[in-house]
Amino acid sequence: MLSSLRRLLPALALGLAGGTLAFALHLPLPWLLGAMLATTAASLAGVELHSPARSRQGVLVVIGVMLGSAFTPDISGALGRWSLSLAIMLVATAAMMVFSVWFSRRIAGYSPDTALYAGVPGGVSLVTMMAAGTGADLRVIGITHAVRIMVLLVAIPPVLQAIGHVDLGNATPDPARWLMLPGPADTGWLIAAGVGGAWLGRRLRLPNALLFGPALASATLHLTGVTEAAIPPVLVALAQVLIGVSIGVRFAGTSLALVGRAMLMAVAQALVLLVIAIVTAWVGHLLTGYSAAAALLAYMPGGAPELSLVALTLGIDPAFVTTHHLLRISLLALLLPLLLKQKAAA
């Protein structure tokens, strides 16, 4: 374990440095974007960085507990009213997947297997696991999903500013609140939600069990009023750094010259998907009255931990956003094997 920590330290130090610089420059989402951009640049420059695989698992549990705390008793009646928005999200997801697979096959020229897995709008862990046993190009799939998440995260601040539904300037907590800690009893409930939720998520075979298991356990505790505790902001910042690092190091071992075309194709695809998400979010806002910012984060294709964390950090209805991503990933987990069987039969 100590050796794994030593290997992670350079990437973590670089991520913290990038986050600190972005924070000092008053950039939006500083800890996430700063860490992501710093480690991505280093990876593409040939610096050997190791993935925080085990640390990311712990971070997913923490994020899950944080997301569950957004499900307060006040919103219990809102769950049923989200049905129209959830339906709009599913239509948008279908449109995104049809376009992505078509683009990957016809424009990028990838094989049918690679095009299918690269075109799935989300669930990168599930997609990579399923693609490993096929003839798909795992490098192209990894680059496509990593670049998509990176493009979406970089685009979030300017897009949110443009639609005018959120003030990013108020997203950073007051320095006096950074180390605010819950009391012993509340801390115990949060730990129980994390540990018990992770076990339950795996037991129920939930998609992204380490994220959604703790989220469901924490949501149950908060909806029933057992606890109102929230995760300290300093842990939120650290979670952002580790998520940013985990994205950036996905480009380790690659060179810009070697994978330039794949990255170019991935950027072009991600930009079109972003436009689809923006248009659909605005339509959803007009039809349902929900915040366009919340709809945008809910409808964006993939990166459930990243986008849910952004919603939590910016205070953009994280319960609404998390529910949409849970439904999307659950349906993808159920439907993707059926799509693969149909492709194999054809």
C-alpha positions as CSV (number, residue, x, y, z in Angstrom):
1,M,0.0,0.0,0.0
2,L,2.9,2.4,0.8
3,S,4.5,1.7,-2.6
4,S,1.2,2.5,-4.3
5,L,1.0,5.7,-2.4
6,R,4.5,6.6,-3.3
7,R,3.7,6.0,-7.0
8,L,0.6,8.2,-6.7
9,L,2.4,11.1,-5.0
10,P,3.8,12.8,-8.1
11,A,0.3,12.9,-9.8
12,L,-1.4,14.0,-6.6
13,A,1.2,16.7,-6.0
14,L,0.8,18.0,-9.6
15,G,-3.0,17.9,-9.2
16,L,-2.9,19.9,-6.0
17,A,-0.5,22.4,-7.6
18,G,-2.8,22.8,-10.6
19,G,-5.8,23.1,-8.3
20,T,-4.1,25.7,-6.1
21,L,-3.0,27.8,-9.1
22,A,-6.6,27.7,-10.5
23,F,-8.0,28.6,-7.1
24,A,-5.5,31.5,-6.8
25,L,-6.6,32.7,-10.2
26,H,-10.3,32.5,-9.2
27,L,-11.1,30.1,-12.0
28,P,-14.4,28.3,-11.8
29,L,-14.3,24.7,-10.5
30,P,-10.6,25.3,-9.6
31,W,-9.7,22.0,-7.9
32,L,-11.3,19.8,-10.5
33,L,-10.3,21.7,-13.7
34,G,-6.9,22.7,-12.3
35,A,-5.9,19.2,-11.4
36,M,-7.3,17.7,-14.6
37,L,-5.6,20.2,-17.0
38,A,-2.2,20.0,-15.1
39,T,-2.0,16.2,-15.2
40,T,-3.4,16.0,-18.8
41,A,-0.7,18.4,-20.0
42,A,2.0,16.4,-18.1
43,S,0.7,13.1,-19.4
44,L,0.7,14.3,-23.0
45,A,4.2,15.7,-22.5
46,G,5.5,12.2,-21.7
47,V,5.6,12.5,-17.9
48,E,5.0,9.1,-16.3
49,L,2.1,9.4,-13.9
50,H,0.2,6.6,-12.1
51,S,-3.5,6.3,-11.9
52,P,-5.1,6.8,-8.4
53,A,-7.2,3.7,-8.9
54,R,-7.6,2.7,-5.2
55,S,-7.8,6.3,-4.1
56,R,-10.5,6.9,-6.7
57,Q,-12.6,4.1,-5.3
58,G,-12.5,5.8,-1.9
59,V,-13.3,9.1,-3.5
60,L,-16.4,7.6,-5.2
61,V,-17.7,6.4,-1.8
62,V,-17.2,9.9,-0.3
63,I,-18.9,11.6,-3.3
64,G,-21.8,9.1,-3.0
65,V,-22.3,10.1,0.6
66,M,-22.1,13.8,-0.3
67,L,-24.6,13.3,-3.1
68,G,-27.0,11.5,-0.7
69,S,-27.0,14.5,1.6
70,A,-28.7,16.5,-1.1
71,F,-31.9,14.4,-0.7
72,T,-33.5,16.4,2.1
73,P,-37.1,15.8,3.3
74,D,-38.1,18.9,1.4
75,I,-37.5,17.3,-2.0
76,S,-39.3,14.0,-1.2
77,G,-42.3,15.2,-3.1
78,A,-40.3,16.3,-6.1
79,L,-39.2,12.8,-7.1
80,G,-42.4,12.1,-8.9
81,R,-42.4,15.4,-10.7
82,W,-39.1,14.6,-12.3
83,S,-40.7,12.0,-14.6
84,L,-41.0,14.2,-17.6
85,S,-37.4,15.4,-17.3
86,L,-36.2,11.8,-16.9
87,A,-38.1,10.9,-20.1
88,I,-36.5,13.9,-22.0
89,M,-33.1,12.7,-20.7
90,L,-33.7,9.2,-22.1
91,V,-34.7,10.6,-25.5
92,A,-31.6,12.8,-25.5
93,T,-29.4,9.8,-24.5
94,A,-30.8,7.7,-27.4
95,A,-30.1,10.5,-29.9
96,M,-26.6,11.0,-28.5
97,M,-25.8,7.3,-28.9
98,V,-27.2,7.1,-32.4
99,F,-25.1,10.0,-33.4
100,S,-21.9,8.9,-31.6
101,V,-22.0,5.4,-33.1
102,W,-22.7,6.7,-36.6
103,F,-19.9,9.3,-36.2
104,S,-17.4,6.7,-34.9
105,R,-18.2,4.3,-37.7
106,R,-18.7,6.6,-40.7
107,I,-16.6,9.6,-40.0
108,A,-13.9,8.3,-37.7
109,G,-13.8,5.0,-39.6
110,Y,-13.6,2.8,-36.5
111,S,-14.5,-0.9,-36.5
112,P,-18.1,-1.8,-35.5
113,D,-17.0,-3.0,-32.1
114,T,-15.0,0.1,-31.4
115,A,-17.7,2.4,-32.7
116,L,-20.3,0.9,-30.5
117,Y,-18.3,1.1,-27.3
118,A,-16.9,4.5,-28.0
119,G,-20.3,5.8,-28.8
120,V,-22.0,4.9,-25.5
121,P,-22.9,8.2,-23.8
122,G,-21.6,7.4,-20.3
123,G,-20.7,4.5,-18.1
124,V,-17.0,4.5,-19.0
125,S,-16.1,1.8,-16.4
126,L,-18.9,-0.5,-17.6
127,V,-18.0,0.1,-21.2
128,T,-14.3,-0.5,-20.8
129,M,-15.0,-3.8,-18.9
130,M,-17.3,-5.1,-21.6
131,A,-15.1,-4.0,-24.4
132,A,-12.0,-5.8,-23.0
133,G,-13.3,-9.2,-24.2
134,T,-13.9,-8.1,-27.8
135,G,-11.9,-7.0,-30.8
136,A,-12.5,-3.3,-30.0
137,D,-9.6,-0.9,-29.8
138,L,-9.4,-0.2,-26.1
139,R,-7.1,2.7,-26.6
140,V,-9.5,4.6,-28.9
141,I,-12.4,3.8,-26.6
142,G,-10.5,5.1,-23.6
143,I,-9.4,8.3,-25.4
144,T,-12.9,9.0,-26.7
145,H,-14.5,8.7,-23.3
146,A,-11.7,10.6,-21.5
147,V,-11.7,13.5,-24.1
148,R,-15.5,13.7,-23.9
149,I,-15.5,14.1,-20.1
150,M,-12.6,16.6,-20.4
151,V,-14.4,18.7,-23.1
152,L,-17.7,18.7,-21.1
153,L,-16.0,19.8,-17.8
154,V,-14.0,22.6,-19.5
155,A,-17.2,23.7,-21.3
156,I,-19.4,23.8,-18.2
157,P,-18.3,27.2,-16.7
158,P,-18.7,29.3,-19.9
159,V,-22.0,27.5,-20.8
160,L,-23.5,28.0,-17.4
161,Q,-22.5,31.7,-17.5
162,A,-24.0,32.0,-20.9
163,I,-27.4,30.6,-19.9
164,G,-27.3,32.9,-16.8
165,H,-28.9,30.4,-14.4
166,V,-26.0,30.1,-11.9
167,D,-23.5,32.4,-10.3
168,L,-20.1,30.7,-10.4
169,G,-18.6,33.4,-8.2
170,N,-20.5,32.1,-5.2
171,A,-19.4,28.5,-5.6
172,T,-16.3,28.7,-3.4
173,P,-17.0,28.3,0.3
174,D,-15.9,31.0,2.8
175,P,-12.4,30.1,4.2
176,A,-13.9,29.8,7.7
177,R,-16.1,26.9,6.5
178,W,-13.3,24.8,5.0
179,L,-12.7,22.7,8.1
180,M,-16.2,22.6,9.5
181,L,-16.8,19.1,10.8
182,P,-20.0,17.3,11.8
183,G,-20.5,16.1,15.3
184,P,-19.5,12.6,16.4
185,A,-23.0,11.1,16.0
186,D,-23.4,12.6,12.5
187,T,-19.9,11.5,11.5
188,G,-20.9,8.0,12.5
189,W,-24.0,8.1,10.3
190,L,-21.9,9.4,7.4
191,I,-19.3,6.6,7.8
192,A,-22.1,4.0,8.1
193,A,-23.6,5.3,4.9
194,G,-20.3,5.1,3.1
195,V,-19.3,1.6,4.3
196,G,-22.8,0.1,4.4
197,G,-23.7,1.7,1.1
198,A,-20.6,0.4,-0.7
199,W,-21.5,-3.1,0.5
200,L,-25.1,-2.7,-0.4
201,G,-24.2,-1.4,-3.9
202,R,-22.1,-4.4,-4.7
203,R,-24.6,-6.7,-3.2
204,L,-27.4,-5.3,-5.4
205,R,-25.0,-5.1,-8.3
206,L,-25.7,-1.5,-8.9
207,P,-23.9,0.2,-11.8
208,N,-21.0,2.2,-10.3
209,A,-21.7,0.5,-7.0
210,L,-19.2,2.5,-5.0
211,L,-20.9,5.8,-6.0
212,F,-24.6,5.0,-6.1
213,G,-24.6,2.5,-3.2
214,P,-23.4,5.1,-0.7
215,A,-25.6,7.7,-2.4
216,L,-28.7,5.6,-1.8
217,A,-27.8,4.9,1.8
218,S,-27.0,8.5,2.5
219,A,-30.1,9.7,0.8
220,T,-32.2,7.3,2.9
221,L,-30.7,8.8,6.1
222,H,-31.2,12.3,5.0
223,L,-34.7,11.9,3.6
224,T,-35.9,10.3,6.8
225,G,-34.3,13.0,8.9
226,V,-31.9,10.7,10.7
227,T,-29.1,13.2,10.0
228,E,-28.6,16.5,8.3
229,A,-24.8,16.4,8.2
230,A,-22.8,17.3,5.2
231,I,-19.2,16.4,4.1
232,P,-16.6,19.1,5.1
233,P,-15.7,21.4,2.1
234,V,-12.0,20.4,2.4
235,L,-13.0,16.8,1.5
236,V,-15.1,18.1,-1.4
237,A,-12.0,19.9,-2.7
238,L,-9.8,16.9,-2.2
239,A,-12.3,14.7,-4.0
240,Q,-12.3,17.2,-6.9
241,V,-8.5,17.0,-7.1
242,L,-8.5,13.2,-7.2
243,I,-11.2,13.0,-9.8
244,G,-9.3,15.6,-11.9
245,V,-6.1,13.6,-11.6
246,S,-7.9,10.3,-12.5
247,I,-9.0,11.9,-15.8
248,G,-5.6,13.5,-16.6
249,V,-3.6,10.3,-16.1
250,R,-5.7,8.4,-18.6
251,F,-3.5,10.1,-21.2
252,A,-0.3,8.7,-19.6
253,G,1.7,6.6,-22.0
254,T,0.3,8.3,-25.1
255,S,1.8,11.0,-27.3
256,L,-0.1,13.8,-29.1
257,A,1.5,12.7,-32.4
258,L,0.5,9.0,-31.9
259,V,-3.1,9.6,-30.9
260,G,-3.7,13.0,-32.5
261,R,-6.4,11.8,-34.9
262,A,-8.3,9.8,-32.3
263,M,-8.3,12.9,-30.0
264,L,-9.4,15.1,-32.8
265,M,-12.3,12.8,-33.6
266,A,-13.2,12.6,-29.9
267,V,-13.2,16.4,-29.5
268,A,-15.5,16.8,-32.6
269,Q,-17.8,14.1,-31.3
270,A,-17.9,15.6,-27.8
271,L,-18.7,19.1,-29.1
272,V,-21.7,17.8,-31.1
273,L,-22.9,15.9,-28.0
274,L,-22.5,19.1,-26.0
275,V,-24.7,21.0,-28.4
276,I,-27.4,18.2,-28.2
277,A,-27.2,18.4,-24.4
278,I,-27.6,22.2,-24.4
279,V,-30.5,22.2,-26.8
280,T,-32.3,19.4,-24.9
281,A,-31.6,21.0,-21.5
282,W,-33.2,24.2,-22.8
283,V,-36.2,22.3,-24.1
284,G,-36.5,20.5,-20.8
285,H,-36.3,23.8,-18.9
286,L,-39.2,25.2,-21.0
287,L,-41.3,22.1,-20.6
288,T,-40.7,21.4,-17.0
289,G,-39.7,24.7,-15.5
290,Y,-36.6,23.1,-13.9
291,S,-33.4,25.0,-13.9
292,A,-31.6,24.9,-17.3
293,A,-28.3,24.6,-15.5
294,A,-29.5,21.5,-13.6
295,A,-31.0,20.0,-16.7
296,L,-27.7,20.6,-18.6
297,L,-25.7,18.7,-16.0
298,A,-28.3,16.0,-15.8
299,Y,-28.5,15.5,-19.6
300,M,-24.7,15.6,-20.4
301,P,-23.4,12.3,-21.8
302,G,-21.5,10.5,-19.1
303,G,-19.1,11.2,-16.3
304,A,-21.6,10.5,-13.6
305,P,-19.1,11.0,-10.7
306,E,-17.7,14.1,-12.3
307,L,-20.9,15.8,-13.3
308,S,-22.6,14.9,-10.0
309,L,-19.7,16.4,-8.1
310,V,-19.9,19.6,-10.2
311,A,-23.6,19.8,-9.3
312,L,-22.8,19.4,-5.7
313,T,-19.9,21.9,-5.8
314,L,-21.9,24.5,-7.5
315,G,-25.1,23.8,-5.6
316,I,-27.0,23.0,-8.8
317,D,-29.7,20.6,-7.5
318,P,-27.4,17.6,-7.0
319,A,-30.2,15.3,-6.2
320,F,-31.9,16.0,-9.5
321,V,-28.7,15.6,-11.4
322,T,-27.7,12.4,-9.6
323,T,-31.1,10.8,-10.2
324,H,-30.8,11.3,-13.9
325,H,-27.3,9.9,-14.2
326,L,-28.3,6.8,-12.0
327,L,-31.2,6.1,-14.4
328,R,-29.1,6.6,-17.5
329,I,-26.3,4.3,-16.3
330,S,-28.8,1.6,-15.0
331,L,-30.5,1.5,-18.4
332,L,-27.2,1.4,-20.3
333,A,-26.1,-1.5,-18.1
334,L,-29.3,-3.4,-18.9
335,L,-29.6,-2.5,-22.6
336,L,-25.9,-2.6,-23.8
337,P,-25.7,-6.5,-23.6
338,L,-28.9,-6.7,-25.7
339,L,-27.4,-4.3,-28.3
340,L,-24.3,-6.4,-28.4
341,K,-26.3,-9.6,-29.0
342,Q,-28.2,-7.9,-31.8
343,K,-24.9,-6.8,-33.4
344,A,-23.4,-10.3,-33.1
345,A,-26.5,-11.8,-34.7
346,A,-26.4,-9.4,-37.5
